[in-house]
Amino acid sequence: MGINPAVYMANYYLFYYEYMFVKQLVDLVVASTSASGHDVPTQPTDLPVPELLRLLCCTSRTSVDQHSELHGMAAMFLLHLYRSTVRFVDDFTSGPNPFTAHLLYESQTLMGGLIHGIYPGQFLVMEATPGDGIFSFSTLDVRIVTRIMSVIAADGSVEQVVKSYTILFDKRRLACYAGIPIVQYAHVASTLSIHCGYNILIGQLHRFRELITVRGNYILECARLMLRMQRRGYIYKLPISHSISAIG
């Protein structure tokens, strides 16, 4: 009977506009390199960020063209900002990037119209879900948290180290869903094969292992899973510790 091709068609449709957005930035870098005869710096630390921010926010095309030597650097700067931007089907997730909201649609521009946004506004409406702050945001079923820690180096100096970790995110636990009865797993007495029902545990433990990088959160989610499964009538002869050790 086949499958519904709509998802795949939509994915290619969105990819085309994402490709064209990145291509315009790459073209600016290449054009700047050809015009000046020098390579554009590839590291963010080598870019004059304050000047580039002023240029990107400039609305006068005439003023922008007067600084053509910075066009490639501005494009490289944006490429670095979008390195933490991903899309899975219809979930668009962007890390810390002040230009994300200003370049969602083709009608939005930067640098006096030299750089345009990504998606066609007449066919697509983006619903923004802000994160908990600049150090925490959720995408699909994972929450990404970033912390800045002070570390004392060998020479006694204090360095700022940025570290990120992931924990499980389940939107069904949000307050707006508190009064809604949600059935997450089939009952042991359902028409589902008994083997499939019991394999849910191992499958979910493997999922937790791939998503979660904090040991305490992993153990907590495993315990919650066991409790839910027991409430659905499943009986496990081995304690949770055996199930956890079974997948390493």
Backbone as a ProteinNet text record, in pm:
[ID]
protein_1_A
[PRIMARY]
MGINPAVYMANYYLFYYEYMFVKQLVDLVVASTSASGHDVPTQPTDLPVPELLRLLCCTSRTSVDQHSELHGMAAMFLLHLYRSTVRFVDDFTSGPNPFTAHLLYESQTLMGGLIHGIYPGQFLVMEATPGDGIFSFSTLDVRIVTRIMSVIAADGSVEQVVKSYTILFDKRRLACYAGIPIVQYAHVASTLSIHCGYNILIGQLHRFRELITVRGNYILECARLMLRMQRRGYIYKLPISHSISAIG
[TERTIARY]
81.3	0	85.3	212.5	297.1	281.6	349.5	346.8	313.1	281	249.8	378.7	391.7	516.3	522.8	418.4	413.4	532.3	570.1	681.1	810.5	836.2	960.1	961.4	846.3	837.9	859.6	799.6	816.1	961.2	1026.5	1165.2	1255.2	1236.7	1315.2	1281.3	1155.2	1111.2	1183.3	1187.8	1254.7	1406.1	1459.3	1603.5	1649.3	1569.8	1607.1	1631	1540	1553.5	1669.1	1691.5	1805.5	1936.5	1940.3	2060.1	2088.8	1986	2003.7	2048.8	2001.9	2044.2	2193.3	2239.1	2381	2464.5	2413.8	2488.3	2515.6	2418.3	2440.9	2554.2	2566.8	2675.3	2809.9	2811	2935.1	2978.1	2881.9	2913.9	2976.8	2929.7	2988	3132.2	3157.8	3294.4	3385.5	3338.5	3419.7	3445.4	3340	3355.3	3452.6	3446.6	3537	3680.9	3700.1	3835	3891.9	3808.1	3853.2	3887.1	3807.4	3828.4	3953.2	3976.5	4089.5	4218	4203.6	4320.7	4369	4293.4	4329.2	4213.6	4247.6	4144.9	4074.4	3945.3	3867.5	3900.1	3927.8	3954.3	3840.5	3876.2	3774.5	3741.1	3826.1	3802.6	3731.2	3626.9	3554	3643.1	3745.9	3834.6	3917.6	3928.7	4006.7	3920.9	3790.6	3699.3	3672.7	3664	3632	3483	3441.7	3299.6	3223.3	3270.2	3192.8	3162.9	3262.4	3240.4	3141.5	3150.3	3061	2916.8	2897.4	2761.9	2699.7	2777.9	2726.5	2692.6	2777.2	2753.4	2629.1	2612.4	2497.1	2365.5	2366.8	2243.6	2220	2313	2298.4	2186.6	2099.8	1987	2012.9	2119	2151	2243.6	2197.3	2279.9	2403.3	2388.3	2501.7	2613.7	2576.2	2676.6	2740.2	2659.1	2711.3	2813	2783.4	2873.8	3005.3	3006.3	3130.3	3227.6	3178.6	3263.9	3263.9	3283.7	3279.9	3385.8	3495.8	3601.4	3556.5	3445.8	3395	3280.8	3234.6	3120.8	3148.4	3264.5	3299.6	3312.5	3369.2	3383.2	3246.8	3155.7	3021	2949.9	2966.2	2905.3	2966.3	3098.1	3164.9	3117.7	3098.2	3049.1	2910.5	2822	2688.5	2695.7	2783.8	2798.7	2838	2924.1	2963	2843.6	2762.7	2647	2545.6	2533.4	2434.6	2488.1	2606.7	2659.2	2578.8	2516.8	2437.4	2288.7	2255.6	2116.6	2088.2	1983.1	1948.1	1797	1755.7	1612.7	1590.5	1493.9	1451.3	1304.8	1276.4	1142.4	1088.5	997.4	940.8	983.3	1084.1	1135.6	1266.5	1261.7	1377.2	1434.2	1558	1620.2	1747.2	1757.9	1876.2	1932.7	2064.1	2131.8	2144.5	2231	2247.4	2285.6	2192.8	2213.9	2120	2170	2083.1	2012.3	2055.1	1996.5	1891.1	1867.2	1771.7	1634.3	1582	1447.6	1441.4	1556.9	1559.5	1586.9	1609.3	1637.2	1555.5	1438.3	1353.6	1290.5	1251.5	1179.4	1260.4	1233.6	1304.1	1283.1	1169.3	1139.7	1224.1	1287.6	1374.1	1515.8	1579.6	1712.8	1809.1	1937	2045	2137.9	2220.4	2319	2252.9	2146.5	2081.4	2019.6	1980	1918.1	2015	2142.6	2242.6	2224.9	2178.2	2154.1	2006.7	1941.9	1799.2	1779.7	1660	1628.8	1609.7	1558.6	1558.1	1428.7	1317.7	1196.4	1099.3	1015.8	913.9	797.2	776.2	672.7	531.8	508.1	372.6	325.2	416.8	378.7	406.5	476.9	524.1	510.8	458	445.2	522.3	620.2	701.6	643.6	626.1	580	699.8	736.3	856.1	827.7	915.9	910.4	1042.5	1046.8	1173.6	1222.6	1353.2	1410.7	1394.2	1447	1439.4	1536	1617.8	1719.4	1828.5	1932.2	2038.5	2118.3	2100.3	2178.2	2095.9	1971.2	1889.8	1779.4	1768.5	1657.8	1629.1	1508.4	1464.1	1435.6	1465.2	1432.3	1394.2	1278.9	1226.5	1217.8	1292	1279.7	1406.3	1483.6	1604.9	1616.1	1662.2	1689.7	1841.9	1889	2032.3	2061.3	2146.5	2178.9	2328	2359.7	2498.6	2534.7	2652	2701.4	2838.8	2863.2	2994.5	3059.3	3172	3239.9	3378.3	3420.4	3554.5	3648.9	3757.3	3855.5	3991.7	4059.8	4194	4296	4370.9	4470.6	4595.8	4689.4	4812.3	4897.1	4890.4	4970.6	4900.9	4785.9	4714.5	4610.9	4607.2	4508.9	4370.8	4268.5	4131.1	4076.6	4027.4	3972.6	3823	3749	3607.3	3588.3	3527.9	3505.8	3355.7	3316.4	3176.3	3152.5	3058.5	3025.6	2874.5	2837.5	2695.8	2664.6	2541.2	2495.3	2350	2302.8	2165.7	2089.9	1962.3	1871.4	1745.1	1662.3	1540.6	1438.7	1370.4	1262.8	1135	1030.1	900.2	795.4	743.6	649.9	519.8	493.1	371.6	376.7	495	508.3	486	469.8	447.5	313.1	303.1	182.4	57.1	71.4	-44.8	-106.9	-33.1	-85.4	-122	-114.1	-133.2	-271	-375.2	-510.4	-555.7	-465.6	-502.8	-455.3	-545.7	-503.4	-431.8	-306	-225.2	-179.3	-213.1	-171	-42.4	65.9	196	233.2	196.2	231	107.7	102.7	-10.6	-13.1	-134.5	-149.4	-104.3	-57.5	-8.1	-117.9	-244.1	-356.1	-411.1	-345.3	-392.8	-365.2	-408.9	-388.4	-244.7	-163.3	-22.1	48.1	137.5	213.2	281.2	275.2	334.6	484.9	548.2	692.3	722.7	638.3	657.7	641.6	542.5	519.2	638.1	697	809.9	937.2	943.1	1061.1	1061.9	950.4	945.4	1052.5	1070.2	1166.5	1307.1	1353.1	1488.2	1502.4	1398.7	1403.5	1416.1	1340.2	1346.4	1478.7	1534.5	1663.5	1772.6	1767.4	1863.1	1843.7	1718.3	1689.5	1746.1	1725.8	1778.4	1930.9	1993.5	2139.6	2194.7	2124	2170	2142.4	2034.8	1993.2	2054.3	2069.7	2103.1	2252.3	2313.8	2455.9	2481.1	2373.4	2386.4	2341.4	2429.3	2401	2277.2	2267.8	2154.7	2021.7	2016.8	1893.7	1861.2	1964.3	1943.4	1878.4	1930.2	1874.1	1731.2	1706.1	1571.5	1472.4	1509.7	1419.6	1395.9	1496.5	1478.8	1379.1	1389.8	1297	1154.3	1139.3	1006.6	948.1	1031.9	985.8	937.9	1014.1	974.8	840.8	821.1	697	578.7	596.9	489.2	454.7	556.4	532	461.1	497.9	431.3	285.5	257	118.2	36.8	104.5	36.4	28.4	66.5	48.6	170.1	282.2	401.6	472.3	521	589.4	731.5	827.8	967.4	1029.1	1095.6	1155.9	1289.3	1354.8	1484.5	1469.1	1547.4	1542.5	1594	1568.1	1605.3	1755.6	1837.6	1982	2028.1	1959.8	1996.6	1962.1	1848.1	1807.8	1902.8	1949	2042.3	2176.3	2227.8	2356.6	2351.2	2230.2	2216.6	2251.4	2240.8	2273.8	2402.6	2477	2606.9	2593.7
-120.9	0	126.9	115	232.9	315.8	426.8	515.6	656.8	740.2	879.8	954.9	1006.6	1074.4	1220.3	1270.1	1412.9	1457.6	1376.3	1413.6	1427.1	1332.5	1334.7	1451.3	1478.4	1591.8	1723.7	1735.7	1857.6	1874	1762.2	1768.4	1820.5	1771	1819.7	1965.6	1998.9	2136.6	2232.9	2200.4	2286.2	2286.1	2170.2	2160.4	2253.4	2267.4	2354.3	2497.1	2548.8	2685.6	2697.2	2593.3	2595	2593.8	2515.7	2509.5	2645	2710.3	2840	2947.1	2935.3	3030.4	3016	2892.2	2868.8	2904.6	2874.3	2901.1	3050.6	3134.3	3278	3325.7	3266.2	3303.4	3254.3	3130.3	3075	3155.5	3194.9	3274.9	3408.8	3468.8	3595.1	3575.4	3463.4	3434.2	3414.9	3337.3	3310.2	3439.2	3521.9	3647.1	3741	3746.5	3833.1	3785.2	3653.4	3597.7	3628.1	3614.3	3640.6	3787.9	3876.9	4020.4	4071.2	4019.4	4068.7	3990.4	3865.9	3780.8	3718.8	3738	3680.7	3596.2	3490.7	3403.5	3473.3	3448.7	3501.7	3420.5	3485.4	3410.1	3313.4	3191.8	3089.9	3074.7	3126.3	3115	3239.5	3221.5	3337.7	3434.9	3383.4	3471.3	3563	3529.5	3611.1	3712.8	3716.5	3806.6	3931.7	4049.5	4174.4	4180.6	4110.1	4091.1	4222.7	4321.4	4445.8	4513.6	4518.9	4581	4500.5	4368.2	4281.8	4294.4	4307.9	4324.2	4454.2	4560.4	4688.4	4676.7	4605.6	4590.4	4505.2	4396.2	4308.1	4379.6	4467.4	4537.7	4664.1	4698	4818.7	4800	4897.9	4888.6	4960.9	5036.7	5113.1	5030.7	4997.4	4919	4997.8	5128.8	5211.8	5204.1	5212.7	5203.9	5065.6	4963.8	4826.5	4807.8	4860.7	4844.5	4918.1	5018	5090.8	5007.8	4898.3	4810	4670.3	4663.3	4535	4437.6	4490.7	4402.2	4320.5	4361.9	4290.2	4194.8	4193.9	4110	3961.8	3915.9	3775.1	3740.2	3830.3	3805.5	3799	3887.8	3886.5	3755.7	3707.9	3580.5	3465.4	3467.2	3362.5	3365.4	3485.4	3500.5	3437.1	3460.4	3400.3	3248.7	3200	3054.8	2990	3056.4	3003.7	3004	3109.7	3117.9	3007.6	2968.6	2868.1	2725.2	2707.8	2572.1	2494.4	2565.3	2499.6	2498.6	2511.7	2511	2382.9	2312.4	2186	2181.5	2094.9	2070.6	1921.8	1869	1730.1	1731.7	1698.5	1704.3	1847.2	1870.6	2005.8	2073.9	2020	2081.4	2152.6	2284.1	2369.1	2415.8	2380.4	2413.4	2493	2604.5	2688.2	2719.8	2705.4	2741.7	2892.3	2941	3086.1	3154.1	3226.1	3295	3415.2	3535.7	3654.7	3682.8	3616.8	3646.1	3543.8	3442.1	3338.5	3395.9	3476.7	3531.7	3633.4	3687.4	3790.5	3734.2	3603	3542.7	3416.1	3408.6	3289.7	3289.5	3406.5	3415	3489.4	3457	3521	3671.9	3716.5	3859.8	3937.2	3866.2	3930.8	3939	4052.9	4071.6	4134.4	4120	4185.4	4252.3	4342	4410.8	4478.4	4553.6	4630	4545.6	4423	4334.2	4240.9	4248.5	4161.1	4016.2	3995.5	3860.7	3847.6	3743.7	3723.6	3600.4	3589.7	3480.5	3346.6	3249.6	3110.6	3070.6	3070.7	3006.1	3104.8	3055.9	3141.4	3165.3	3288.4	3320	3294.3	3296.9	3279.2	3134.5	3039.7	2899.5	2836.6	2908.2	2847	2943.5	2894.5	2974.2	2904.2	2973.4	2916.4	2956.3	2857.7	2884.6	2875.9	2988.7	2993.9	2945.3	2859.5	2813	2849.1	2957	2998.5	2897.7	2894.6	2807	2865.1	2793.9	2839.9	2954.2	2984.3	3087.9	3059	3140.2	3119.8	2993.5	2934.7	2817	2688.6	2692.2	2571.1	2580.9	2477.7	2471.4	2325	2298.3	2162.1	2145.4	2027.4	1991.7	1844.9	1816.1	1679.7	1625.4	1519.5	1460.1	1474.9	1579.6	1601.7	1748.9	1773.3	1909.3	1927	2032.8	2061.5	2176.1	2150.6	2248.7	2281.1	2408.6	2453.4	2525.8	2498.2	2562.8	2622.3	2736.3	2800	2782.2	2714.8	2685.6	2748.8	2785.8	2840.8	2727.6	2715.2	2608.3	2671.4	2622.6	2672.2	2592.6	2661.7	2597.2	2563.5	2493.2	2450.2	2567.9	2679.1	2795.8	2885.1	2841.8	2918.1	3014.6	3033.2	3124	3059	3141.5	3093.7	3105.7	2994.8	2991.9	2958.9	3016	2987.3	2872.9	2765.1	2647.6	2628.7	2612.1	2590.8	2442.1	2385.8	2244.2	2228	2132.9	2104.8	1960.5	1937.8	1802	1790.7	1668.6	1644.9	1560.9	1593.7	1515.5	1490.7	1399.8	1366.7	1479.9	1508.1	1607.1	1539.5	1548.7	1491.7	1600.4	1653.6	1766.1	1727.2	1596.5	1552.2	1581.1	1613.5	1647.3	1796	1874.5	2016.6	2042.3	2157.8	2189.7	2193.5	2234.8	2246.3	2111.8	2002.4	1869.2	1792.8	1859	1790.5	1726.2	1791.8	1738.6	1647.6	1613.5	1529.9	1386.8	1289.2	1148.7	1099.4	1062.8	1019.6	875.4	787.8	648.4	634.7	603.6	601.7	462.7	358.4	222.7	133.5	36.8	-55.4	-143.8	-180	-266.8	-407.8	-479.9	-615.5	-707.1	-674	-756	-711.7	-616.5	-568.3	-672.5	-643.3	-736	-734	-643.4	-639	-765.7	-816.4	-935.4	-914.8	-1015.3	-1005	-980.2	-1036.5	-1016.2	-870.4	-812.2	-671	-582	-616.7	-537.6	-537	-653.3	-661.7	-604.6	-600.9	-542.4	-389.9	-330.9	-185.3	-138.7	-212.7	-173.4	-162.3	-268.1	-267.1	-159.5	-144.7	-41.7	97.9	124.9	257.2	279.1	174.8	189.7	223.8	161.7	196.5	341.9	385.8	525.3	621.1	589.6	674.7	682.8	569.2	566.7	658.2	668.8	753.2	900.7	930.5	1069.4	1136.6	1062.4	1121.6	1108.7	1218.6	1216.2	1235.8	1249.7	1267.6	1138.2	1078.4	949.1	954.2	1059.6	1070.7	1077.3	1152.8	1163.4	1031	958.6	828.1	730.2	725.3	634.4	674.5	805	853.4	814.6	833.5	800.4	649.7	569.9	423.8	382.3	444.1	412.9	454.1	571.3	615.4	519.2	472.8	379.3	249.4	195.1	71.2	88.7	202.4	227.3	233.3	301.1	308.5	170.7	91.2	-41.2	-131.1	-122	-201.8	-162.3	-32.1	13.3	-36.3	-70.8	-125.5	-276.8	-336.3	-479.8	-565.3	-504.6	-583.4	-620	-742.5	-792.2	-831.5	-772.9	-801	-875.5	-985.8	-1067.4	-1010.9	-933.4	-876.4	-731.7	-685.9	-543.8	-456.7	-327.4	-232.6	-232.1	-258.6	-254.6	-358.6	-475.4	-578.2	-534.7	-465.4	-419.6	-312.7	-227.4	-121.2	-181.9	-277.1	-337.4	-423	-466.3	-552.2	-479.1	-344.6	-268.7	-191.2	-223.1	-157.2	-27.2
0	0	0	37.5	37.7	163.7	167.4	284.3	238.7	334.5	304.4	270	147.4	108.2	152.4	217.9	250.1	334.5	433.3	522.3	443	352.8	275.5	177.2	117.1	25	99.4	217	296.5	341.2	372	416.5	305	183.8	70.1	39.8	56.3	31.1	124.5	254.3	351.3	330	293.3	271.8	160.6	56.3	-54.9	-5.7	76.7	126.3	225.6	305	396.7	319.2	212.7	128.4	64.3	11.6	-53	46.7	171.9	275.5	303.8	320.7	346.8	224.2	105.1	-18	-35.6	-1.3	-17.7	72.7	191.3	281.8	229.2	180.7	124.4	2.6	-80.8	-200.1	-161	-53.4	-7.5	38.7	106.5	151.5	31.5	-67.4	-186.7	-265.1	-281.5	-355.4	-285.9	-154.3	-78.5	-90.8	-89	-103.7	-241.6	-343.9	-480.9	-502.3	-440.7	-460.3	-389.9	-268.5	-189.8	-212.4	-257.7	-274.8	-146.3	-37.3	92.8	144.7	213.5	270	385.8	396.8	509.2	634.1	748	871	903	940.2	966	1113.6	1201.1	1344.2	1397.2	1479.9	1533.7	1608.4	1674	1752	1662.5	1532.9	1440.3	1365.6	1397.7	1328.2	1412.6	1347.9	1421.2	1453.7	1557	1587.2	1603.3	1679.8	1694.3	1560.3	1472.5	1341.7	1258.6	1268.9	1190.7	1239.2	1368.4	1421.8	1371.9	1370.4	1318.7	1170.3	1096.3	952.5	926.2	1000.4	980.8	1009.2	1107.7	1146.9	1064.8	976.1	895	791.9	778	684.7	553.2	545.9	424.5	335.6	217.5	125	81.1	67.5	28.6	131.5	260.3	366.9	371.8	346	345.9	234.2	115	0.8	22.2	107.4	135.8	219.3	276.8	357.1	295.9	167.1	97	146.7	202.3	251.9	372.8	435.2	552.9	519.8	394.4	358	385	342.9	363	509.8	588.7	732.3	800.2	759.7	817	785.2	660.7	622.4	700.8	720.4	798.5	943.6	996.1	1133.3	1148.1	1051.3	1055	1041.7	957.5	942.8	1074.7	1150	1281.2	1376.6	1372.5	1461.5	1432.2	1306.3	1268.2	1278	1330.3	1349.2	1453.7	1545.6	1649.9	1615.8	1487.6	1442.6	1365.9	1404.2	1338.8	1317.1	1225	1203.5	1190	1263.5	1249.5	1209.6	1084	1025.6	1039.8	1134	1147.5	1276.7	1343.2	1465.6	1435.1	1440.1	1412.2	1545.4	1572.7	1700.4	1677.3	1747.7	1734.1	1871.1	1883	2006.6	2018.1	2105.6	2122.4	1991.1	1934	1806.9	1801.4	1815.9	1820.2	1687.7	1578.1	1447.2	1404.8	1485.1	1446.1	1416.2	1508.3	1490	1377.4	1336.9	1233.9	1094.2	1086.2	955.6	932.9	991.5	972.3	833.4	784.6	658.4	552.1	426	315.1	311.9	361.2	360.5	461.4	555.3	654.2	598.2	615.9	557.9	657.4	626.5	700.9	600.1	648	564.7	445.4	473.6	367.8	258.2	291.9	193.5	124.5	158.9	96	139.8	264.1	316.8	350.5	298.4	326.6	414.6	471.6	562.8	494.7	571.2	524.6	453.6	526.5	477	412.4	318.3	255.5	350.6	389.1	487.2	439.7	308	258.3	268.8	286.4	294.1	430.7	515.6	639.3	755.7	866.3	987.8	1098.4	1154.6	1261.9	1397.2	1484.8	1620.4	1713.9	1771.8	1855.2	1996.3	2046.2	2185	2250.5	2327.9	2388	2490.7	2510.4	2611.1	2750.3	2847.6	2985.8	3012.2	2917.6	2931.6	2831.1	2832.9	2735	2764.1	2881.6	2917.6	2918.5	2874.6	2874.6	2770.5	2686.9	2592.6	2560.5	2512.3	2484.4	2336.5	2285.4	2148.3	2145.1	2085.5	2081.5	2224.2	2256.7	2389.8	2473.3	2446.7	2524.7	2563.5	2685.9	2731.7	2738.4	2674.5	2670	2766.1	2862	2965	2957.4	2964.2	2958.1	3086.9	3135.3	3257.3	3233.1	3295.8	3291.7	3428.1	3429.8	3556	3557.9	3675.5	3693.5	3732.2	3656.8	3678.9	3703.5	3806.2	3838	3756.8	3672.1	3587.7	3668.1	3603.3	3670.7	3715.7	3642.1	3679	3781.1	3831.4	3932.6	3878.9	3747.8	3689	3684.8	3680.3	3677.9	3536.1	3483.1	3348.7	3353.2	3259	3245.6	3145.5	3191	3106.7	3085.3	2961.5	2927.2	2903.2	2976.5	2961	2944.7	2861.9	2838.4	2874.9	2916.9	2943.9	2902.6	2890.4	2845.5	2947.5	2962.9	3045.3	2963.4	3009.7	2936.6	2948.5	2838	2837.9	2789.3	2868	2833.8	2852.8	2742.8	2752.8	2821.5	2831.4	2900.7	3050	3100.2	3241.7	3268	3164	3182.4	3248.7	3314.9	3391.5	3302.9	3176.6	3088.5	3054.1	3077.9	3049.9	3177	3290.9	3419.5	3432.2	3380.7	3396.9	3285.2	3193.8	3079.1	3102.7	3102.7	3120	2994.5	3008.7	2895.2	2917.5	2825.7	2831.9	2752.4	2820.1	2754.4	2703.2	2776.1	2736.3	2741.2	2650	2645	2770.2	2815.5	2932.3	2897.8	2998.9	2976.5	2922	2951.1	2905.1	2770.2	2703.5	2574.4	2466.4	2344.6	2232.8	2181.6	2233.3	2195.5	2242	2161.9	2199.5	2334.2	2419.6	2552.7	2544.7	2439.6	2422.6	2385.8	2300.5	2264.5	2387.1	2470.2	2590	2683.7	2704.8	2796.1	2734.3	2601.6	2536.7	2543.9	2585.7	2600.9	2698.5	2805.9	2908.8	2850.9	2783.8	2729	2622.5	2540.1	2436.1	2493.9	2599.1	2661.7	2734.3	2792.8	2859.7	2758.6	2642.2	2537.2	2494.6	2484.2	2447.7	2551.8	2680	2786.6	2779.4	2749	2745.2	2636.9	2524	2414.5	2440.4	2514.1	2531.8	2654	2761.7	2891.7	2919.6	2962.7	2996.6	3145.6	3224.6	3369.2	3437.8	3513.2	3574.7	3665.1	3747.2	3838.5	3765.2	3654.9	3576.5	3508.2	3466.1	3403	3500.7	3622.3	3723.7	3758	3769.9	3801.1	3691.8	3565.9	3455.9	3447.4	3477.3	3479.2	3587.4	3704.8	3813.6	3777.1	3715.3	3671.8	3569.1	3478.6	3376.8	3440.2	3534.9	3602.8	3672.9	3737.8	3809.9	3713.3	3598.5	3499.9	3445	3416.4	3360.8	3460.8	3588	3691.7	3706.6	3690.7	3696.4	3578	3468.8	3351.6	3355	3469.8	3488.7	3461.6	3426.5	3396.8	3527.1	3533	3652.4	3612.8	3682.6	3653.6	3771.7	3740.3	3845.3	3891.3	3803.4	3837.6	3879.3	3974.9	4013.1	3900.8	3912.9	3807.9	3781.5	3884.5	3866.5	3765.2	3761.9	3665.7	3524.3	3511.4	3378.7	3326.4	3417.6	3377.1	3335.3	3414.8	3383.2	3258.1	3219	3100.9	2973.4	2972.7	2851.9	2870.1	2973.2	2992.5	3064
[MASK]
++++++++++++++++++++++++++++++++++++++++++++++++++++++++++++++++++++++++++++++++++++++++++++++++++++++++++++++++++++++++++++++++++++++++++++++++++++++++++++++++++++++++++++++++++++++++++++++++++++++++++++++++++++++++++++++++++++++++++++++++++++++++

